């Protein structure tokens, strides 16, 4: 049984820590505390130069996954730019006002970069009918999804994650993933586990600025990798 590891990284330091820990790939984003928005070009280029496989989040702002027309245009152009900078795939997603997958957004992304370059992100967990939306993705040629199975933690959404995998999705399980969850997630058929592995530091009180930072913690990253590698040793 093999399982890939993916860490949500925001800085060059995060990428370096991930490389040292033996992580298979990173999902790059900025403004991690707000759920992530599209990363800067230099971070993507630097991560690629360091030999790390990169998936870049495409998200124009924090908040909902309902996009305006201008945000849709921006998102498709950013997706093309991230791939031009060396990202292996882009992580995208959008919903309609009614809470279903935004087919306009999906079609525009497929036309811009091709469905094989897309990973549909956790907007799927906010959908009013996630499994029907998985069918829409597969029909469009998108075969990778990042999901918690609609639960607060991925290990609590095993049933839906397994159903997605059984339909032919390459499922990246993300959402409160801990090393002790890895075996159960692998048995559900997911392709990879996605975790933040963050440590909050620098929380000194200030009336002017929030100086807290949230770097990837080396020990947490190595523990995730060790848990995944242990599965291979059990085969």
MIMAR-249158 format. One line per field, with one value per residue (C-alpha): x, y, z; residue in three letters. Coordinates in pm, 1 decimal. Layout:
// MIMAR-249158
x c(X/...)
y c(Y/...)
z c(Z/...)
residuo c(ala/...)
// end
This chain:
// MIMAR-249158
x c(0.0/150.6/30.9/164.1/212.8/123.4/186.6/17.1/312.4/321.0/686.4/1020.9/1109.6/797.9/909.2/1262.5/1123.1/903.1/1199.0/1403.6/1115.1/1079.1/732.7/618.8/471.5/340.2/26.7/138.7/-83.9/-52.5/-258.4/-285.1/-479.0/-767.3/-785.8/-529.6/-526.0/-309.8/65.6/325.7/513.3/857.5/754.8/627.7/939.8/1164.9/986.8/1019.9/1389.5/1429.7/1304.1/966.5/650.4/411.2/37.8/-69.6/-395.5/-604.3/-828.0/-866.7/-967.1/-1080.2/-1448.8/-1697.3/-1627.0/-1887.6/-1695.8/-1787.8/-1717.9/-1405.5/-1280.5/-1335.1/-1126.6/-854.5/-855.7/-810.3/-523.0/-358.4/-396.7/-211.1/58.2/115.7/160.3/395.7/600.9/645.0/351.9/251.3/-119.4/-350.7/-600.5/-930.2/-1297.8/-1615.3/-1977.8/-2299.3/-2520.6/-2734.2/-2442.5/-2362.6/-2051.9/-2012.8/-2013.0/-1927.0/-1612.3/-1526.3/-1568.6/-1354.1/-1074.5/-1083.0/-1063.9/-782.4/-544.5/-700.5/-883.7/-575.5/-405.8/-685.8/-743.8/-1088.9/-1048.7/-1260.0/-1538.1/-1666.2/-1715.3/-1941.1/-2158.7/-2525.4/-2470.5/-2104.4/-2137.6/-2339.1/-2068.9/-1802.4/-1987.2/-1976.5/-1601.5/-1540.5/-1755.8/-1540.2/-1221.0/-1114.3/-995.0/-838.9/-1014.6/-906.0/-1170.0/-1242.7/-1544.2/-1762.8/-1652.5/-1459.5/-1173.8/-1103.2/-1087.0/-1451.2/-1550.0/-1414.2/-1737.1/-1766.3/-1394.7/-1414.6/-1718.6/-1525.7/-1229.6/-1456.9/-1592.4/-1238.8/-1127.9/-771.2/-868.2/-638.4/-766.9/-735.8/-886.3/-734.0/-520.2/-287.1/-31.3/-256.8/-527.3/-307.8/-374.5/-754.0/-742.3/-521.5/-760.7/-1041.5/-853.8/-725.0/-423.8/-261.8/-295.6/-282.8/-188.6/-76.1/167.9/176.1/316.1/204.3/481.6/548.0/219.5/333.6/61.8/75.7/-178.1/-61.6/18.6/-45.6/304.1/194.4/343.1/243.1/541.0/544.9/687.4/968.2/867.9/504.0/604.9/840.2/574.3/331.4/590.5/686.5/324.4/285.3/612.8/517.9/230.6/478.6/678.7/363.3/306.7)
y c(0.0/332.3/680.1/1019.7/1303.6/1664.7/1962.9/2300.4/2540.1/2919.4/3023.1/2913.1/2802.5/2583.8/2423.2/2366.9/2198.8/1980.6/1881.1/1784.9/1584.1/1381.5/1510.8/1408.3/1743.8/2075.1/2271.2/2633.8/2914.6/3248.1/3381.3/3032.0/3147.3/3262.5/2929.1/3023.9/3239.4/3218.8/3219.5/3454.3/3363.7/3363.7/3110.1/2874.0/2916.8/2869.0/2552.8/2405.5/2498.8/2313.7/1997.9/1988.9/1889.5/2182.9/2223.7/2588.5/2705.0/2933.1/3150.1/3526.4/3611.9/3471.5/3407.9/3209.0/3003.3/3194.4/3388.9/3696.8/3710.2/3920.9/3677.7/3391.4/3563.7/3641.5/3282.3/3127.3/3363.2/3286.5/2913.5/2947.6/3158.8/2911.8/2626.1/2838.7/2894.8/2521.0/2406.7/2050.0/2118.0/2393.0/2349.5/2513.5/2520.9/2722.9/2707.7/2863.2/3076.7/2763.8/2571.6/2340.3/2304.8/2605.8/2446.4/2778.7/2798.1/2432.5/2471.5/2786.2/2614.3/2305.4/2524.7/2736.5/2465.0/2123.9/1897.1/1683.7/1985.0/2043.7/1937.4/2035.0/2168.1/2157.6/2360.6/2005.5/1973.2/2279.0/2147.1/2069.9/1743.9/1650.5/1310.4/1449.9/1713.4/1440.9/1293.2/1633.8/1653.1/1304.8/1377.1/1685.8/1478.9/1601.4/1301.8/1460.8/1612.4/1747.2/1664.0/1591.8/1387.0/1673.1/1629.4/1858.6/1606.4/1376.8/1068.9/1137.4/1148.1/807.8/681.6/966.1/963.1/593.7/649.4/917.5/682.7/398.4/622.3/664.8/984.9/1033.4/1156.1/1376.6/1355.8/1691.0/1837.6/1793.4/1500.1/1360.2/1080.4/843.2/890.9/787.0/412.9/449.1/704.1/476.9/187.3/411.0/428.5/784.9/868.3/1111.7/1280.0/1658.2/1836.5/2178.7/2060.0/2414.2/2560.9/2906.9/3127.0/3492.7/3571.1/3879.6/4126.5/4442.9/4721.3/4772.9/4439.5/4067.8/3921.5/3555.9/3333.4/2979.7/2794.8/2427.4/2237.2/1990.6/1737.0/1732.6/1702.1/1411.1/1236.4/1253.3/1113.8/839.3/730.9/707.6/522.8/276.3/162.5/58.1/-141.1/-331.6/-458.5)
z c(0.0/-107.6/-21.5/-125.8/120.2/43.6/267.8/241.3/216.4/196.2/201.4/63.8/417.5/427.0/102.0/233.5/545.1/324.8/109.1/415.6/559.1/238.9/149.1/-200.2/-299.4/-171.4/-234.1/-241.3/-121.5/55.2/348.5/494.8/801.5/578.2/400.0/137.6/-174.2/-485.6/-406.0/-547.0/-863.4/-701.6/-435.8/-706.2/-917.9/-615.3/-503.5/-851.4/-858.4/-527.4/-695.5/-524.0/-708.5/-680.1/-692.0/-680.7/-526.4/-747.3/-532.0/-581.0/-222.6/107.6/169.6/-34.6/-346.1/-548.4/-813.7/-1013.6/-1385.9/-1332.4/-1066.5/-1308.9/-1575.9/-1321.0/-1197.7/-1541.9/-1620.5/-1285.3/-1351.6/-1681.1/-1516.4/-1230.6/-1479.3/-1689.1/-1371.3/-1329.2/-1115.5/-1191.3/-1135.4/-1016.4/-733.5/-824.2/-734.7/-752.7/-645.9/-766.3/-545.0/-502.2/-354.1/-644.9/-858.0/-1087.7/-1432.7/-1594.9/-1381.7/-1449.5/-1825.7/-1830.8/-1635.0/-1857.3/-2164.6/-2019.9/-1898.5/-1963.5/-1717.0/-1655.3/-1492.6/-1243.1/-883.6/-755.2/-403.5/-90.6/-246.4/-305.3/71.0/69.9/-213.0/-161.9/-358.1/-353.0/-517.5/-808.4/-849.0/-855.0/-1152.6/-1324.6/-1267.0/-1404.0/-1709.1/-1772.2/-1745.5/-1399.1/-1197.2/-888.3/-588.2/-248.9/10.0/374.1/273.2/390.3/752.0/984.2/970.3/675.8/897.0/987.8/618.8/518.6/365.4/116.5/40.9/-41.7/-263.3/-453.9/-496.4/-608.1/-884.7/-1018.8/-848.0/-729.7/-384.8/-178.1/178.9/353.6/666.1/1011.2/895.5/1161.3/1134.8/1327.8/1058.7/767.5/773.9/778.7/497.7/288.9/341.9/211.4/-119.4/-119.2/-335.7/-92.0/244.4/269.2/592.6/708.8/977.6/1114.7/1434.4/1548.1/1689.6/1771.2/1944.0/2132.0/2220.2/2010.7/1967.3/1608.5/1440.7/1468.9/1462.8/1473.2/1203.1/1108.4/959.7/866.8/1161.9/1072.4/1336.7/1225.5/859.4/932.5/1141.8/848.2/609.4/852.8/887.1/509.2/463.3/734.9/511.7/241.5/496.0/592.0/234.4)
residuo c(unk/unk/unk/unk/unk/unk/unk/unk/unk/unk/unk/unk/unk/unk/unk/unk/unk/unk/unk/unk/unk/unk/unk/unk/unk/unk/unk/unk/unk/unk/unk/unk/unk/unk/unk/unk/unk/unk/unk/unk/unk/unk/unk/unk/unk/unk/unk/unk/unk/unk/unk/unk/unk/unk/unk/unk/unk/unk/unk/unk/unk/unk/unk/unk/unk/unk/unk/unk/unk/unk/unk/unk/unk/unk/unk/unk/unk/unk/unk/unk/unk/unk/unk/unk/unk/unk/unk/unk/unk/unk/unk/unk/unk/unk/unk/unk/unk/unk/unk/unk/unk/unk/unk/unk/unk/unk/unk/unk/unk/unk/unk/unk/unk/unk/unk/unk/unk/unk/unk/unk/unk/unk/unk/unk/unk/unk/unk/unk/unk/unk/unk/unk/unk/unk/unk/unk/unk/unk/unk/unk/unk/unk/unk/unk/unk/unk/unk/unk/unk/unk/unk/unk/unk/unk/unk/unk/unk/unk/unk/unk/unk/unk/unk/unk/unk/unk/unk/unk/unk/unk/unk/unk/unk/unk/unk/unk/unk/unk/unk/unk/unk/unk/unk/unk/unk/unk/unk/unk/unk/unk/unk/unk/unk/unk/unk/unk/unk/unk/unk/unk/unk/unk/unk/unk/unk/unk/unk/unk/unk/unk/unk/unk/unk/unk/unk/unk/unk/unk/unk/unk/unk/unk/unk/unk/unk/unk/unk/unk/unk/unk/unk/unk/unk/unk/unk)
// end
